[in-house]
Amino acid sequence: MSFISSTIEFVMEILETIVFIGTLFIVVYLYILQPNQVKGQSMEPSYYSSDYIFTSKITYKLWPPKRGDVIVFISPKNDDQEYIKRIIGLPGDQILIQNSQVFVNDKLLEETYISAATETFDYGFAHEGQIITVPQDNFFVMGDNRPRSSDSREFGPIPISSVIGMVFYRYLPANKMGFIKNPWPEKLSSLNIFIPKQRRFFWFF
């Protein structure tokens, strides 16, 4: 009987451990971070298809978003798809695409990370020479591989409520493993540089 009791206790301890680990994993996945696999070419050369990344779900609950951050969000075209893009404009920013260059609040972006010049689409939301003001509670996003990216140039700004989180770490491939750095200088990426004091705000979602 003692052997049976010991066996039952051992099994119960294993089950409790499994339940604890499973619960911890679910909590982390739902509220803290989730793994994502990059699919497609829209973020090359920064991220390639089949790269594996971690997306933080709590970063923007603690700190405001920045221009240049890479985020994962629910596709405005299909709720079952997730897109990965870079924040170009925050709420209130004015975006202008002219002569294949991007201007944010009249400042030319020096985007060393993109693979080709920025063009607009005939059928898209953004048009050459047109100033776009990013609405409240929205981001203007673009992929780094501009010719092969479906982004805000096509479907317009995305609601903040659709954002899953900020990409902060790449864990595969091993030779590119590491934390993700925002390539924009702090003076350009921060919220309060371009926007007057009375229009400064933060987001919690």
Secondary structure, 3 states (H helix, E strand, C coil): CHHHHHHHHHHHHHHHHHHHHHHHHHHHHHHHEEEEECCCCCCCCCCCCCCEEEEECCHHHHCCCCCCCEEEEECCCCCCCEEEEEEEECCCCEEEEECCEEEECCEECCCCCCCCCCCCCCCCCCCCCCEEECCCCEEEEECCCHHHCCCHHHHCCEEHHHEEEEEEEEEECHHHCEECCCCCCHHHHCCCCCCCHHHCCCCCC
